[in-house]
Amino acid sequence: MPDLVGSLKKLIESEDFCNRHKERLQDFTRNRALPFKNLIYYMINLPVAAYETELYNLNKNLNGLDIAQPLATKGALTKAREKLSHMAFIELNDHFIDLSQTHFAPNRWNGFFLLATDGTLCTLPTAKPVVEHFGQWHGRQGDPCPKARVSQLYDVLNHITVAASITSKNIGERELAAAHSVHLSPDDLLLLDRGYECFWLFKLILISGANVCARVSCNKLKIVKAFLRSGESERFIKLSCTPNSARKCAEFDLDKKPLRLRLIRVDLPTGETEVLITSLTDRQKYPTEIFGDLYHQRWPVEEDYKIMKSRIQIENFSGKTVHSVYQDFYAKIFTKNFASILIQSVNDQIEAITAGRLYSYKANFTNVLAMTRHHIIVLFNRMQDLLCDNVSKIQSLIVRALNEIRPGRSKPRAFKKKSRKKFSTAYKPIS
């Protein structure tokens, strides 16, 4: 882990990285209180409090001070953020994921990285530029509310967001899933929920070399209805291109040859029947019995949105501009992944400590996120010998707070509408 942090620090503090991610040629050329690297460290520290509080904490953690003055004024911070492109955090995320896969053995399913795509809506600050860029949600009651559509490509076994996007709510989830397809490779198996099933998206996924397994609606496609009536456990089909998919195929320059896919029937303990459609057509290697558990492994992508909204507070934006929305979102995605990879670095220790116990154990992710805040600045700003010592101390704290994994636990989903917490840019928490 110290090598990964050192590599990231080298990238953040390099002149080339700064030049790639500043808005104008003349930005970050003068010696200011908030140079490019310090602004990056500020943003990845999950700032949720008032500017002055966060700038105080930045100075304290950068320089190892017991009591410190704010590193800069909030006006200086605002001006510095105008110069920074959010693409810096996307590059950091991509670089960090690539590094982690060479340092740690990632979890796989039958040789595949198990990925899932899903989306959600995100409440935004009520500001005219934000509304014009992202759009509004017009509910049955109350005033229109600014909303963005969020989508992510999520590694469900390693708990890493491979790619994420925050866009206008008018862009559909299928289109965002298509944008994520550039990150797919032949080592990937993509799990999709109902609503994503369509010829053109399957075709796009398959030409990347990846495989797909998706749940399909039982009452829409005739071919699925016929399969359900037959009582068969599986059936090989040829999925043809529909008129709607034909337009998308033309847009993405895809051919319209039918796809040979496999329908799988999954009877749940509740009595409900699910139908899955997959490109895994080898019966010997992938028998029908494994698909119920396989599709169930998609669930962590749903849980990750709870982490995003309640733990790292992606709806708690620190500004009222489109620019600040993108910066906050992608910086928090990076920090969430940093916490996940910290956990990866101690998985072997957790297995050794808990060997012989009745249940398996995992790190408490909320606890690790809490440790990441503030400590992430310390890790990036200490000498190499202190860095190794600090990483070791954090890792020892992680393995002291473990949660047991109890298989088979379930709870009925509560569909009662809950009041949503709204964040105010005028009233910030104290830490």
WOLIN-V477156 format. One record per residue. N is the residue number from 1. D_FIRST is the distance of its C-alpha to the first C-alpha in whole Angstrom. Layout:
n:N d_first:D_FIRST
n:N d_first:D_FIRST
//
This chain:
n:1 d_first:0
n:2 d_first:4
n:3 d_first:5
n:4 d_first:5
n:5 d_first:6
n:6 d_first:9
n:7 d_first:10
n:8 d_first:11
n:9 d_first:12
n:10 d_first:14
n:11 d_first:16
n:12 d_first:17
n:13 d_first:18
n:14 d_first:20
n:15 d_first:24
n:16 d_first:24
n:17 d_first:22
n:18 d_first:24
n:19 d_first:27
n:20 d_first:26
n:21 d_first:26
n:22 d_first:28
n:23 d_first:32
n:24 d_first:34
n:25 d_first:34
n:26 d_first:35
n:27 d_first:32
n:28 d_first:30
n:29 d_first:32
n:30 d_first:33
n:31 d_first:31
n:32 d_first:31
n:33 d_first:30
n:34 d_first:27
n:35 d_first:26
n:36 d_first:24
n:37 d_first:20
n:38 d_first:21
n:39 d_first:23
n:40 d_first:20
n:41 d_first:18
n:42 d_first:21
n:43 d_first:21
n:44 d_first:18
n:45 d_first:18
n:46 d_first:20
n:47 d_first:24
n:48 d_first:27
n:49 d_first:29
n:50 d_first:31
n:51 d_first:30
n:52 d_first:31
n:53 d_first:29
n:54 d_first:26
n:55 d_first:27
n:56 d_first:28
n:57 d_first:24
n:58 d_first:23
n:59 d_first:24
n:60 d_first:24
n:61 d_first:20
n:62 d_first:20
n:63 d_first:22
n:64 d_first:22
n:65 d_first:25
n:66 d_first:27
n:67 d_first:29
n:68 d_first:29
n:69 d_first:31
n:70 d_first:30
n:71 d_first:28
n:72 d_first:31
n:73 d_first:34
n:74 d_first:33
n:75 d_first:36
n:76 d_first:33
n:77 d_first:30
n:78 d_first:33
n:79 d_first:34
n:80 d_first:30
n:81 d_first:29
n:82 d_first:32
n:83 d_first:31
n:84 d_first:27
n:85 d_first:27
n:86 d_first:25
n:87 d_first:24
n:88 d_first:21
n:89 d_first:19
n:90 d_first:20
n:91 d_first:19
n:92 d_first:16
n:93 d_first:15
n:94 d_first:16
n:95 d_first:14
n:96 d_first:11
n:97 d_first:12
n:98 d_first:13
n:99 d_first:10
n:100 d_first:8
n:101 d_first:12
n:102 d_first:11
n:103 d_first:8
n:104 d_first:9
n:105 d_first:13
n:106 d_first:14
n:107 d_first:17
n:108 d_first:21
n:109 d_first:24
n:110 d_first:27
n:111 d_first:24
n:112 d_first:24
n:113 d_first:21
n:114 d_first:23
n:115 d_first:24
n:116 d_first:26
n:117 d_first:28
n:118 d_first:30
n:119 d_first:31
n:120 d_first:32
n:121 d_first:34
n:122 d_first:33
n:123 d_first:35
n:124 d_first:35
n:125 d_first:36
n:126 d_first:40
n:127 d_first:41
n:128 d_first:43
n:129 d_first:41
n:130 d_first:38
n:131 d_first:41
n:132 d_first:42
n:133 d_first:39
n:134 d_first:38
n:135 d_first:41
n:136 d_first:42
n:137 d_first:43
n:138 d_first:46
n:139 d_first:47
n:140 d_first:50
n:141 d_first:50
n:142 d_first:49
n:143 d_first:48
n:144 d_first:46
n:145 d_first:42
n:146 d_first:40
n:147 d_first:37
n:148 d_first:35
n:149 d_first:33
n:150 d_first:30
n:151 d_first:28
n:152 d_first:25
n:153 d_first:24
n:154 d_first:22
n:155 d_first:20
n:156 d_first:21
n:157 d_first:19
n:158 d_first:16
n:159 d_first:17
n:160 d_first:16
n:161 d_first:19
n:162 d_first:19
n:163 d_first:22
n:164 d_first:24
n:165 d_first:27
n:166 d_first:29
n:167 d_first:33
n:168 d_first:37
n:169 d_first:38
n:170 d_first:40
n:171 d_first:38
n:172 d_first:38
n:173 d_first:35
n:174 d_first:36
n:175 d_first:36
n:176 d_first:32
n:177 d_first:31
n:178 d_first:33
n:179 d_first:31
n:180 d_first:28
n:181 d_first:29
n:182 d_first:28
n:183 d_first:24
n:184 d_first:26
n:185 d_first:26
n:186 d_first:27
n:187 d_first:24
n:188 d_first:25
n:189 d_first:27
n:190 d_first:28
n:191 d_first:30
n:192 d_first:32
n:193 d_first:34
n:194 d_first:38
n:195 d_first:39
n:196 d_first:37
n:197 d_first:39
n:198 d_first:41
n:199 d_first:42
n:200 d_first:41
n:201 d_first:37
n:202 d_first:37
n:203 d_first:38
n:204 d_first:36
n:205 d_first:33
n:206 d_first:34
n:207 d_first:35
n:208 d_first:31
n:209 d_first:31
n:210 d_first:30
n:211 d_first:31
n:212 d_first:32
n:213 d_first:34
n:214 d_first:35
n:215 d_first:38
n:216 d_first:41
n:217 d_first:44
n:218 d_first:46
n:219 d_first:49
n:220 d_first:49
n:221 d_first:49
n:222 d_first:52
n:223 d_first:50
n:224 d_first:48
n:225 d_first:51
n:226 d_first:53
n:227 d_first:50
n:228 d_first:50
n:229 d_first:54
n:230 d_first:54
n:231 d_first:52
n:232 d_first:50
n:233 d_first:46
n:234 d_first:45
n:235 d_first:47
n:236 d_first:46
n:237 d_first:47
n:238 d_first:47
n:239 d_first:46
n:240 d_first:48
n:241 d_first:47
n:242 d_first:49
n:243 d_first:51
n:244 d_first:48
n:245 d_first:45
n:246 d_first:48
n:247 d_first:47
n:248 d_first:43
n:249 d_first:43
n:250 d_first:46
n:251 d_first:43
n:252 d_first:40
n:253 d_first:42
n:254 d_first:42
n:255 d_first:45
n:256 d_first:47
n:257 d_first:47
n:258 d_first:47
n:259 d_first:43
n:260 d_first:44
n:261 d_first:42
n:262 d_first:42
n:263 d_first:43
n:264 d_first:41
n:265 d_first:43
n:266 d_first:41
n:267 d_first:43
n:268 d_first:41
n:269 d_first:42
n:270 d_first:44
n:271 d_first:46
n:272 d_first:45
n:273 d_first:44
n:274 d_first:42
n:275 d_first:42
n:276 d_first:39
n:277 d_first:39
n:278 d_first:37
n:279 d_first:37
n:280 d_first:36
n:281 d_first:39
n:282 d_first:39
n:283 d_first:40
n:284 d_first:40
n:285 d_first:36
n:286 d_first:36
n:287 d_first:38
n:288 d_first:40
n:289 d_first:38
n:290 d_first:35
n:291 d_first:35
n:292 d_first:36
n:293 d_first:32
n:294 d_first:31
n:295 d_first:32
n:296 d_first:31
n:297 d_first:27
n:298 d_first:28
n:299 d_first:28
n:300 d_first:24
n:301 d_first:25
n:302 d_first:28
n:303 d_first:26
n:304 d_first:23
n:305 d_first:26
n:306 d_first:27
n:307 d_first:23
n:308 d_first:24
n:309 d_first:27
n:310 d_first:27
n:311 d_first:24
n:312 d_first:22
n:313 d_first:26
n:314 d_first:26
n:315 d_first:30
n:316 d_first:30
n:317 d_first:30
n:318 d_first:30
n:319 d_first:33
n:320 d_first:36
n:321 d_first:35
n:322 d_first:34
n:323 d_first:32
n:324 d_first:30
n:325 d_first:30
n:326 d_first:28
n:327 d_first:26
n:328 d_first:25
n:329 d_first:25
n:330 d_first:22
n:331 d_first:20
n:332 d_first:20
n:333 d_first:19
n:334 d_first:16
n:335 d_first:15
n:336 d_first:16
n:337 d_first:13
n:338 d_first:10
n:339 d_first:12
n:340 d_first:12
n:341 d_first:9
n:342 d_first:7
n:343 d_first:10
n:344 d_first:9
n:345 d_first:7
n:346 d_first:10
n:347 d_first:12
n:348 d_first:13
n:349 d_first:14
n:350 d_first:16
n:351 d_first:18
n:352 d_first:19
n:353 d_first:20
n:354 d_first:22
n:355 d_first:23
n:356 d_first:27
n:357 d_first:27
n:358 d_first:30
n:359 d_first:27
n:360 d_first:24
n:361 d_first:21
n:362 d_first:18
n:363 d_first:16
n:364 d_first:19
n:365 d_first:17
n:366 d_first:20
n:367 d_first:18
n:368 d_first:15
n:369 d_first:16
n:370 d_first:18
n:371 d_first:15
n:372 d_first:14
n:373 d_first:17
n:374 d_first:17
n:375 d_first:14
n:376 d_first:13
n:377 d_first:15
n:378 d_first:14
n:379 d_first:11
n:380 d_first:12
n:381 d_first:15
n:382 d_first:14
n:383 d_first:15
n:384 d_first:12
n:385 d_first:13
n:386 d_first:13
n:387 d_first:10
n:388 d_first:8
n:389 d_first:11
n:390 d_first:11
n:391 d_first:7
n:392 d_first:9
n:393 d_first:12
n:394 d_first:11
n:395 d_first:10
n:396 d_first:13
n:397 d_first:15
n:398 d_first:14
n:399 d_first:15
n:400 d_first:18
n:401 d_first:19
n:402 d_first:20
n:403 d_first:22
n:404 d_first:25
n:405 d_first:25
n:406 d_first:29
n:407 d_first:30
n:408 d_first:33
n:409 d_first:33
n:410 d_first:35
n:411 d_first:37
n:412 d_first:39
n:413 d_first:38
n:414 d_first:40
n:415 d_first:41
n:416 d_first:43
n:417 d_first:42
n:418 d_first:40
n:419 d_first:40
n:420 d_first:37
n:421 d_first:36
n:422 d_first:36
n:423 d_first:34
n:424 d_first:36
n:425 d_first:35
n:426 d_first:38
n:427 d_first:37
n:428 d_first:33
n:429 d_first:32
n:430 d_first:31
n:431 d_first:27
//
